């Protein structure tokens, strides 16, 4: 029974009525009544009724839809008036005032007419009062204006003599058109004029008297002191004297004066020969770097993690191991990652400890197997972009770098794409290659760019096997990577360096004083 109920509830009203008609049942009522009636007929074997009774819900015969046209002031309509409407509804309990109110509230969406002999058919669409539904309404008018038949899609409008409020709305609209050549139809918001510029009330202010208006102040002519007349030696001596004598002062001037503003110094173009921001970046070798400095830093940082200079020079640079992360950051995460780079601490885990301990083992096995000479190397700084740096694990000749990876999770396994996810088999010769989407591929291409080398021998080492993967320099990949690195440095990382080294103390003092 539940299955039948669920099936009938999904039927449309016309399908329910067609089924009831076959069974000789009444067709009146709402959808819920029709569903319940069908269920009762199923339970009682159609009550033994097989004959098809006379249709107790006759449908109104209307002309073809193509014969209707929109009603306007030039349309010839029967002389329908309020008296005809009241006479048509006189035998019902319907309140005509409610139908008239709905019409005046523009519940009528459209009205069309079709003339057939001495009869006029009116078709309209009316909105439902409580829900966003529409009912199609049909009215048949005699040539003298008397309503003869009517039908509506609503539950109360069945048959050919419907007396629902939707029929009343349509009749009031036709009577209004006959009387005043106007019909009130529903309007959407785009059909109405915008009203945001319409004032809420009348403007009653009066213009000001001229002598009460404020007078324009004379412009002050400011001429800065000529820079060539400034004696910089005396200028510096004056401030030096103030600084040296300040501790001897008994006046609490320090509480009265604001902290020195480094932003003002940066904006001062008269007394500073060099921009303090550029001077700071120059001191950190982030603006320009010479070949001598590059070679000197590389030579003095070959101990890598054991070298304090290696840590100092890496702190204010984007190193190759971070290229992948920088290239895949969202803009909202870039300021935070800039702080992470500058405040980076020595991270230790089982994986990193395993890699550090086994790098030398893997390198010795590689040298023994291939009988080559590997030179140690330090931090390479790129001359074109001094804010980029890389530290390979070694150098082989003049064109090749060495990079060693000791995957901790695969330490006791053979090397394959299953055990080492950043590797894949080449479709041509079935050799292992590194995925271009891997973070290590970004790192290797960054190392090749910073060292100006052409090739990299990637050594993947486990306790079971050692595999050497040959990687060539990919200039197109490098150029795409550099665009993202430049954007990160100039828009986020550089600003964070200046904030921490130049403006941080002043910003903290100002923040505490607010």
Protein Blocks (a to p, Z undefined) as FASTA:
>chain_A
ZZmmmmmmmpcfklmmmmmmmnopafedcfklmmmmmmmmmmnoonopabdcddfbdcdd
dddfklpccddfklccdfddfklmmmmmmmpcbdfklmmmmmmnopafbdcdddehjacc
dddddddfkbccdddddddddfkopafbdcdfbfklgcjldcbfklmmmmmmmmmmmmno
pacddddfklpccfklpcfbdcfbdcddfklpccdddddddddddfklpcfklmmmmmmm
mmmmmmmpcbffklmpccddfklmmmpmklpmbdfklmmmmmnopmbccfklmmmmmmmm
mnmmmpmklmmmmmmpccfklmmmmmmccfklmmmmmmmmmmcccdddfklmmmmmmmmm
mmmmmmmmnopadddddddddfklmmbccddfbdehjlbccdddddfklmmcccdfklmm
mbccdfklopacddfkbmklmmmmmmmmmnopabdcdddddfkbccdddddddfklmmmm
mmmmmmmmmmmmmmmmmmmmmmmmmmmmmmmmZZ
